[in-house]
Structures are given as structure tokens and as C-alpha cells.
Amino acid sequence: MKKLALAVTFAALASTANAGGMEEPVVTPEVMVEEVTAVSSTGNFIIPFLALIFIAAAISN
């Protein structure tokens, strides 16, 4: 009977000791690295070229 009471006592103490609180788990944020792709040179060239054409057309009138 003593062994049963001792086993129940240890089981009760172990379960309450492992219960813990309802805290959010601590999770370290993942570091995300974004790879930058090279932009084509034509994309950088078209807009200023069109602006130059429109300015030249406005000046000629």
C-alpha cells in the first residue's frame, strides 16, 4: 500500500511539474535573404529616351 501511495504521489508531482504555464514559445525569427536579379539595361534606357523624345517634340512646336 505504501508503494502505491508513493507511486501516486510521484505521478502527481511529476505531472504538475511538467505542466508549466500558458506562455508563448520562444521562437527565433528566420533570416530571409533576398537575391537581387540584374535588371535589363533596356528597361533603364527606354523611359529617359521617351522623355527626351517628348521634350524634343515639345520644343520643336
ABEGO torsion letter per residue (X at the ends): XAAAAAAAAAAAAAAAAAAEBABBBBBBBBBBBBBBBBBBAAAAAAAAAAAAAAAAAAAAX
